[in-house]
Amino acid sequence: MPLSALELGMIQAGGRRADALRDTAAIAQDLEGLGYRRIWYAEHHHSLSVGAFPPALLAAHSATSTSAIRLGSGGVLAPNHAPISLAEQFGTLAALHPGRIDLGIGRGPGTFDEATARALRRGAGPATDAEYRQDVAGILSSLVDEVALDPLPEPWLLASSDAGAALAAELGLPIAFAHHIRPQNTAEALKRYRAAFIPSRWCEQPRILVSVLAVCAETEEEAAWQAGPFGVFRDAVFKGTADAHPFCTPADAAAHPFTQQERDVLASFRMRQAVGAPENVARRLAQLAVETGADELMLWTPIHDFCARVRSYELIKKHFTAMSA
């Protein structure tokens, strides 16, 4: 089973935005060397923890220093953009780098700040279901009717709920399901996607990518240490304060004053992800692949240190491939 990666451009405490930008682009070369299928970049805005690095620009930059790995968005957020503009950007990338560009489309605002969200949408509020469907359909039709380049990028619909899964099925798109955000929704949403799928020019049968939090190190203790900053980040996400602080160090995470309830919630969440020593992570990923029927797994590896992040990807690829052989 192919493995891929999702990069958010986390801004590390003690570092600069330029460091996060450099690392996020450079890791594509490491992933290509390790045999990963694709790397996607996420759209985010106005944050001290996640870099505001446009996915199309990161994909374009990384494409010039790699030759085989697929690149794209995970995702661009349709309500923030004119459909034809996204179609032009990714259509151009696909023509310049044939067979290597993905257009992952999502819905969220990409920020926790309401004023920023409204500014991105020129004063509009959150998109309704009907408006979002219109946006996605507009991007797809613009690719074909306006851009009309060959080859076109490969479109995917990002989802974390039944509604997103239903739209992907209706439009006949491959689905990238955010198990790393809402694991409690994964099974039912993918069941709905398969049952309602309508073949299209983009996809003849259901095609599923599942994204999962994956942090791996040589020992369980080291993996837990490296995963510590994620716990602080996730806790801040639920409190709506994630954009207010840089991505902390493992030492700072170890000293973070979690309540017992917060620790319990985080422990429950991690049980559905893949954090630990190589054999355990590989086993958990294999189990998740079977449970979801995924065609591909995408790893989100929010590790503070760049070299430790690359090492996590390396260990997972080696042990998961060996287990799958």
C-alpha positions as CSV (number, residue, x, y, z in Angstrom):
1,M,0.0,0.0,0.0
2,P,1.4,3.4,-0.9
3,L,2.3,5.9,1.9
4,S,2.1,9.6,1.4
5,A,2.6,12.7,3.6
6,L,0.8,15.8,4.7
7,E,2.8,18.9,5.7
8,L,1.3,21.9,7.5
9,G,4.5,24.0,7.8
10,M,4.5,24.1,11.6
11,I,6.3,27.2,12.9
12,Q,8.6,25.9,15.7
13,A,9.1,27.8,18.9
14,G,12.5,29.4,18.7
15,G,12.5,29.3,14.9
16,R,11.4,31.6,12.1
17,R,8.7,31.4,9.5
18,A,11.5,31.2,6.9
19,D,12.8,28.1,8.7
20,A,9.4,26.4,8.5
21,L,9.1,27.3,4.9
22,R,12.6,25.9,4.1
23,D,11.9,22.7,5.9
24,T,8.5,22.1,4.5
25,A,9.7,22.5,0.9
26,A,13.0,20.5,1.5
27,I,11.3,17.4,3.0
28,A,9.8,16.6,-0.4
29,Q,13.2,15.5,-1.6
30,D,13.7,13.2,1.5
31,L,10.2,11.7,1.0
32,E,10.9,11.1,-2.7
33,G,14.1,9.3,-1.8
34,L,12.2,7.1,0.7
35,G,9.6,6.1,-1.9
36,Y,6.6,8.0,-0.7
37,R,3.9,8.5,-3.3
38,R,2.8,12.1,-2.7
39,I,3.2,15.1,-0.4
40,W,0.4,17.6,0.1
41,Y,0.5,21.0,1.6
42,A,-2.3,22.6,3.6
43,E,-3.8,26.1,3.4
44,H,-3.7,28.1,6.6
45,H,-3.7,31.8,7.5
46,H,-2.9,34.3,10.3
47,S,-1.3,31.8,12.7
48,L,1.8,31.7,14.9
49,S,1.7,27.9,14.7
50,V,1.0,27.0,11.1
51,G,2.7,28.8,8.2
52,A,0.6,30.8,5.7
53,F,2.4,29.1,2.7
54,P,0.1,28.8,-0.3
55,P,-0.1,25.1,-1.4
56,A,0.2,25.9,-5.1
57,L,3.5,27.8,-4.5
58,L,4.9,25.0,-2.3
59,A,4.0,22.4,-4.8
60,A,5.5,24.4,-7.6
61,H,8.7,25.0,-5.7
62,S,9.1,21.3,-4.6
63,A,8.4,20.1,-8.1
64,T,11.5,21.8,-9.4
65,S,13.8,19.8,-7.0
66,T,12.1,16.4,-7.4
67,S,11.3,14.2,-10.3
68,A,8.8,11.5,-9.3
69,I,6.8,12.3,-6.1
70,R,3.3,13.7,-6.6
71,L,2.7,17.1,-5.2
72,G,-0.4,19.1,-4.3
73,S,-2.8,20.6,-1.9
74,G,-4.2,19.0,1.2
75,G,-6.0,21.1,0.7
76,V,-6.9,24.4,-0.9
77,L,-10.1,25.7,0.7
78,A,-12.6,26.3,-2.0
79,P,-14.7,29.1,-0.4
80,N,-11.6,31.2,0.0
81,H,-10.9,31.4,-3.8
82,A,-12.5,32.0,-7.1
83,P,-13.0,28.5,-8.8
84,I,-11.4,29.5,-12.0
85,S,-8.4,30.9,-10.2
86,L,-7.7,27.5,-8.5
87,A,-8.3,25.7,-11.8
88,E,-5.8,27.9,-13.6
89,Q,-3.2,27.5,-10.8
90,F,-3.3,23.8,-10.6
91,G,-4.0,23.3,-14.3
92,T,-0.8,25.2,-15.1
93,L,1.2,23.1,-12.6
94,A,-0.1,19.9,-14.0
95,A,0.9,21.0,-17.5
96,L,4.4,21.9,-16.4
97,H,4.8,18.7,-14.3
98,P,2.8,16.1,-16.1
99,G,1.4,13.2,-14.0
100,R,2.6,14.7,-10.7
101,I,0.0,17.3,-9.5
102,D,-2.9,16.8,-7.2
103,L,-5.7,19.2,-6.4
104,G,-7.1,18.4,-3.0
105,I,-10.1,20.6,-2.2
106,G,-11.5,21.3,1.2
107,R,-14.0,23.5,2.9
108,G,-12.7,24.9,6.2
109,P,-11.7,28.6,6.8
110,G,-8.0,27.7,7.3
111,T,-7.9,30.0,10.4
112,F,-9.4,30.3,13.8
113,D,-9.7,34.1,13.4
114,E,-13.2,35.1,12.2
115,A,-12.0,38.5,10.9
116,T,-9.3,36.7,8.7
117,A,-11.9,34.2,7.5
118,R,-14.2,37.0,6.4
119,A,-11.4,38.9,4.8
120,L,-10.4,35.8,2.7
121,R,-14.1,35.5,1.6
122,R,-14.5,39.2,1.0
123,G,-16.9,39.7,3.9
124,A,-18.9,36.5,3.4
125,G,-19.6,34.2,6.2
126,P,-19.1,30.4,6.2
127,A,-20.2,28.7,3.0
128,T,-23.4,26.8,3.1
129,D,-23.6,23.2,1.8
130,A,-25.1,24.4,-1.5
131,E,-22.4,27.1,-1.9
132,Y,-19.6,24.7,-1.2
133,R,-21.0,22.2,-3.7
134,Q,-21.2,25.0,-6.3
135,D,-17.6,26.0,-5.6
136,V,-16.3,22.5,-6.1
137,A,-18.3,21.9,-9.2
138,G,-17.1,25.2,-10.5
139,I,-13.4,24.2,-10.0
140,L,-14.0,20.9,-11.9
141,S,-15.9,22.5,-14.8
142,S,-13.3,25.3,-15.0
143,L,-10.5,22.7,-15.3
144,V,-12.2,21.1,-18.3
145,D,-13.9,24.1,-20.0
146,E,-11.6,27.0,-19.3
147,V,-8.1,25.7,-18.5
148,A,-8.4,22.8,-20.9
149,L,-4.7,21.8,-20.6
150,D,-3.4,18.3,-20.9
151,P,-2.9,16.6,-18.6
152,L,-5.2,17.9,-15.9
153,P,-4.4,17.7,-12.1
154,E,-5.9,14.9,-10.2
155,P,-8.8,16.3,-8.1
156,W,-9.5,14.9,-4.6
157,L,-12.2,16.0,-2.1
158,L,-11.1,16.4,1.5
159,A,-13.6,15.3,4.1
160,S,-14.0,14.7,7.8
161,S,-17.8,14.1,8.0
162,D,-20.7,12.3,6.3
163,A,-21.6,15.5,4.4
164,G,-18.1,15.7,2.8
165,A,-18.2,12.0,2.0
166,A,-21.6,12.3,0.4
167,L,-20.4,15.2,-1.8
168,A,-17.3,13.3,-3.0
169,A,-19.6,10.3,-3.9
170,E,-22.1,12.6,-5.7
171,L,-19.3,14.2,-7.8
172,G,-17.4,11.0,-8.4
173,L,-14.2,12.2,-6.8
174,P,-11.5,10.3,-4.8
175,I,-11.9,11.1,-1.1
176,A,-9.1,12.0,1.3
177,F,-10.6,11.4,4.8
178,A,-9.2,13.3,7.8
179,H,-8.9,10.5,10.3
180,H,-6.2,12.6,12.0
181,I,-8.9,15.2,12.8
182,R,-12.2,13.3,13.4
183,P,-11.4,9.5,13.7
184,Q,-14.8,8.9,15.2
185,N,-16.4,9.8,11.8
186,T,-14.2,7.6,9.6
187,A,-16.0,4.3,9.4
188,E,-19.5,5.6,8.8
189,A,-18.5,8.4,6.4
190,L,-16.5,5.9,4.2
191,K,-19.4,3.5,4.3
192,R,-21.6,6.2,3.0
193,Y,-19.1,7.2,0.3
194,R,-18.9,3.7,-1.1
195,A,-22.6,3.2,-1.1
196,A,-23.5,6.4,-2.9
197,F,-20.5,6.7,-5.3
198,I,-21.3,7.7,-8.8
199,P,-18.6,7.1,-11.4
200,S,-17.3,10.2,-13.2
201,R,-14.6,11.3,-15.7
202,W,-12.4,11.8,-12.6
203,C,-12.8,8.4,-11.0
204,E,-14.5,5.2,-12.1
205,Q,-14.9,3.6,-8.7
206,P,-14.5,4.6,-5.1
207,R,-11.0,5.6,-4.2
208,I,-10.0,6.3,-0.6
209,L,-7.0,7.9,1.0
210,V,-7.0,8.1,4.8
211,S,-4.8,10.6,6.6
212,V,-3.5,9.6,10.1
213,L,-1.3,11.1,12.8
214,A,1.9,9.1,12.7
215,V,4.9,9.8,15.0
216,C,7.6,7.1,15.1
217,A,10.9,6.8,16.9
218,E,13.2,3.9,17.9
219,T,11.5,3.4,21.2
220,E,8.0,4.0,22.6
221,E,9.4,6.5,25.1
222,E,11.1,8.6,22.4
223,A,8.0,8.5,20.2
224,A,5.9,9.8,23.1
225,W,8.4,12.6,23.7
226,Q,8.4,13.6,20.0
227,A,4.6,13.5,19.9
228,G,4.3,15.8,23.0
229,P,4.0,19.1,21.0
230,F,1.2,17.7,19.0
231,G,-0.8,17.1,22.2
232,V,-0.4,20.8,23.2
233,F,-1.4,21.8,19.7
234,R,-4.5,19.6,19.6
235,D,-5.6,20.8,23.0
236,A,-5.2,24.4,21.7
237,V,-7.2,23.6,18.6
238,F,-10.2,22.5,20.7
239,K,-9.9,25.7,22.7
240,G,-9.6,27.9,19.6
241,T,-6.2,29.2,20.6
242,A,-3.9,27.1,18.3
243,D,-3.0,30.1,16.2
244,A,-1.9,32.1,19.1
245,H,1.4,30.2,19.9
246,P,4.2,28.6,17.9
247,F,4.6,24.8,17.8
248,C,6.2,24.1,21.1
249,T,9.3,22.0,21.9
250,P,9.0,18.5,23.4
251,A,10.4,19.9,26.7
252,D,7.8,22.6,26.9
253,A,5.1,20.0,26.0
254,A,6.3,17.8,28.9
255,A,5.7,20.7,31.3
256,H,2.3,21.7,29.8
257,P,-0.4,21.8,32.6
258,F,-3.0,19.4,31.1
259,T,-6.0,18.6,33.3
260,Q,-6.7,14.9,33.9
261,Q,-9.7,15.2,31.6
262,E,-7.5,16.7,28.8
263,R,-5.0,13.9,29.2
264,D,-7.7,11.3,29.0
265,V,-9.2,12.8,25.8
266,L,-5.7,13.0,24.2
267,A,-4.9,9.4,25.2
268,S,-8.2,8.2,23.6
269,F,-7.4,10.1,20.5
270,R,-3.9,8.7,20.2
271,M,-5.2,5.2,20.4
272,R,-6.9,5.7,17.1
273,Q,-3.7,7.1,15.5
274,A,-0.2,5.6,15.1
275,V,2.3,6.8,17.7
276,G,5.2,4.6,18.9
277,A,8.1,2.4,18.1
278,P,8.4,1.2,14.4
279,E,6.8,-2.2,14.8
280,N,3.8,-0.9,16.7
281,V,3.3,2.0,14.3
282,A,3.5,-0.3,11.2
283,R,1.1,-2.7,12.8
284,R,-1.4,0.1,13.7
285,L,-1.2,1.5,10.1
286,A,-1.8,-2.0,8.7
287,Q,-4.8,-2.3,11.0
288,L,-6.2,1.0,10.0
289,A,-5.8,0.1,6.3
290,V,-7.9,-3.0,6.8
291,E,-10.5,-1.3,9.0
292,T,-11.1,1.5,6.5
293,G,-10.4,-0.3,3.2
294,A,-8.1,2.5,2.3
295,D,-6.2,2.5,-1.0
296,E,-3.5,4.7,0.4
297,L,-2.4,6.2,3.8
298,M,-1.2,9.7,4.3
299,L,0.9,10.5,7.3
300,W,0.8,13.7,9.3
301,T,3.9,13.8,11.3
302,P,4.0,17.0,13.5
303,I,7.5,16.6,15.0
304,H,9.3,19.7,16.2
305,D,12.8,18.7,15.1
306,F,13.3,18.4,11.3
307,C,15.7,15.5,11.4
308,A,13.5,13.6,13.9
309,R,10.6,14.1,11.5
310,V,12.5,12.7,8.5
311,R,13.6,9.8,10.7
312,S,10.0,9.1,11.6
313,Y,9.1,8.9,7.9
314,E,12.1,6.7,7.3
315,L,11.3,4.2,10.1
316,I,7.6,4.0,9.1
317,K,8.4,3.4,5.4
318,K,10.9,0.7,6.2
319,H,8.8,-1.3,8.7
320,F,5.4,-0.8,7.0
321,T,6.8,-2.0,3.7
322,A,8.4,-5.0,5.4
323,M,5.2,-5.9,7.2
324,S,3.2,-5.5,3.9
325,A,5.6,-7.7,1.9
